[in-house]
């Protein structure tokens, strides 16, 4: 299937897509940026910009991410493990979880970078719990890390790599011979908007790291419901649009359901 991304100038197309859908408005002394990225209830994710000391700006989600998780029945404050999951999901993004909200501090020079990181952290957390059934919350990062550890794969986790314009958080980087590397982005709940964000990362790194492999591992399974004795893994519907967008700039795309296949082994074998 032909990619929906314009191969002539994809970066410009993505920038135009963002420009058309991002709005900003004042709220007192602060400013609110409304983005085209959606939360689990299909509301646009908003980022608040509050003036801070020394000319800096505090960027935060206004506590909305925690409110969404609470509405889904997730009580972060009641589980040390869930707090650990949050810390892992925000690692490498320069984002902290404090006073019930995700936040980061920016200056005039790195404001776009910090905004990108905060949105990445919010989407990561939304994906974590949208990828699971009620009553069970599975950390896809944890699942993949455990899988790599079982196969004795050497990797670096939660790193940040400079792109053409901003830095990009990468879930795993596997070193390859001749000083090459395999960069891996995880997709817990595959959607077109997440695919666009990943494609933007790959577009940028294609210029700054042309020799690197750009790999996506997506979770195409739903977790069994532990309250149902007859429950089993079942497949998640991944739209052709999502796959098409990911194909545009990914070297390889792997489905988690195929992790026992011979093809999946190439994830850690040298090219």
N, C-alpha and C positions, 0 to 999 in steps of 0.2 A: 504494500500500500504506500502511496506517495506521502511523504511527510507533509504535515500541515505547516511546518516552518518554512518560510521563504529562504531557499538556499543562497539567494543572491546577496542579501544583507540581513541575516537573521538578528544580529545585535540591534540594528536600527528598528526592526519590526518589534522586537521585545520591548525596547525602550518606548516605542510609540504606544504599544499595548498598555504599558504602565502609565504613561502620560495621560492617556485618554480616561483612565479609570481612577486615578489618585486625585483626591480633593483635600483641601486644608481649610480649616476655619478656626477663628479665635474663640477661646473660652476663658474670659478674664485675662489674666496676664499670661496664660498658657496658650498653646496651639495644639490642635488635634488634627492628625493626618489619617484620613480614611482610605484604606487600601482595597484592591480588588480580591485579596486573599480572604477566604471564608473560614469561619469557625465551624464546629460540628453542627451548629444549628443554622448554617448557611447565612449567617450575618457577616458583613464585612468586618475584618479585623482593624481596629483603630489603635494608633500609637499616640500617646500624649507626650508633648514636649513642654517641660516646665523649666523656667529659668533657674539656674543654680549659681553657686558661688564662682568667682573668678572668671565670669563670662562663659562658663560651661552650661550645658543643657542636660537635664535629666529626662531620658526617654523611658517610658514605662507603658504597660498595658492597662493601667487603671484597675488592676485586679480582675479583669474580665476573664482571663484564662482560668484562674482558680474558681471563679463563679460558674463557668461552664462545666468544669470537672465536678463541682459540687452538685450541679443540676443533673449530672449523669450518675450521681450516687457515689462519687469518689471523694473521700475525706482525707486530703493530703496530710493534715496535721495529726491524724490518728495513726499513721503508719510510717515508721522509720524507713522501711524499704521504699515506700513511694517517694519519700523525700530524697532518698539516694537516687532513684530513677530520675527525678527532676535535675539533680546535680549532674548526672551523667548526660542527660539530654541537652543541657545548657553548656556543657564543657566545650571549650574551644570557640565559644561564641562571645566571650567577654560579657556574658549576661549573668546577673545574680538574682536569686529569689529572696525578697526581703519585704516584710510587712504585708504579706499576702499578694505581692505583685512581682512580675518580672520586670527588671529594670537594668539600665546601663547608662553610663555617663559619656557625653560626647562634647567635642569642641567644634568650632565652625569648620575646621579642616577635615574632620573625620565623621561628620554627621551622617552622610549617606552610608558609610561603612557600618556605623553602629545601628542605624535604622535597619539595614539589611540583616545584621546579626540578630537583632531583637525579633524580627519577623521570622527568621529561621528557627529560633528557639521556641516561639509560640507554636509554629506549625509542627515542630518535632513533638511537642507535648500533646497537641491535639491528636496527632497521628498515633501516639502511644496508646491512648485509651479508646480511640475509635477503631483500632485494629483488634480489639478484644470484645468478647461477649460480656454481658453483665456478670458481676460478681467475681470476674477474674481479669486481671490487668497485666498483660504480658509485655515486657520490655523487649522489643525486636532487636535492639542493639545487643542486649544481653544474650539473646538466643544465638545471634550470629557470632558473637565473640566466643561463646562457649563451643560452638561448632568449629571455629578456627583453632581454638586451643586443643580440642580433641584430636585434630589432625596435625598438631604441632606446626602450625603456620606462624612464621615470624611476621609481625605487623606493628605499626604504630597506630594508635587510636586517638580520635578526637584532636586532630591537628588543624591548623589554619594555614592555607597556602595563598600567597599573593596572586591575584589575577591581573588582568589588564588595567582595571580601574579600582577594584576593591579586593580585600581578602575574602576567602571562601572556606567555611568549615567543611572538613572531610571526615567521614566516619572512620574509615580504615585506609591505610597506605601500606601496601605489601611491596617490599624491595625486590627488584628483579636484577638479573645479570646486566653487566655493562652500564651500571649506574642508572638504570631505568626503574620505573615504579608502576604499580597498579593501584589507581585511586578508586575507592569504593564509596558510593553514596547509597544509603539505605532508604527504602520507601516503605513505611509501615502500612499506610493506607493509600494505595495508588489512586491519584486523581489528576485531572489535567492541570490544575493549578500547581500542584507539587511538581509535576513533570516539567512545567515551564520554568520553575525556580531552579531545578536541577540542570535543565538545558542551558540556562543562563550561566550557571557555574561552569559547565563544560565548555561553552563558547569562550569564556574568559581564559580558562586554563589551557585551551587548545593553542592559544597564542603564547602564554607564559611558560607552559610545560608541554611542548609539542610532542615529546617522546613518551609521555605518560599514557598508559591505558586508562580509559574512562569507563568504569564499570558500575552498573546499577544492580542492586539486589532488592527485589520487591517481594513483599509478603502477600502472596495470593491465596492465603489460607485464613480461615476463621478458627479461633481457638475453641476447643470443646468446652461446653458448659459443665463445670464440675458438679452442678446440682442436678444434672440429668444423666442417669446411668446409661442411657442409650445414645448419648451424644458422641459425636465423632468429628474429626476434622472435616470441614467442607470448604469448597472453593469460593473465593471472593471474586465477584465479577470485576474484571479489569477492562475498561473500555478500550476500543481500538484507537480512539483519539489519544488516550494516555500513552499507549504503546508507540503510536506514531510519533508523538512529540519526543519521547525518550530516545527513539531510534535516531533522531536527527543528529545527535552529537555524542551518543554513547558508543564505545567500542563494543561492549557486550551488555546484554540484559539477561539476568538470571531470575528465575522464579523460585521462591523458597520451597514450593511443593516438589521441585525436582532436585532437591539437595542430595539425594542418594544416587543420582544418575552419574554416569561416567563424565558427561559433559560438564557437570557442576564442579568436578575435580579440577578442571582447568582454571578455576578461580585462584588456586594457590600454586599451580604448576608453572614453571617458567615458560614464556611464549617461545 
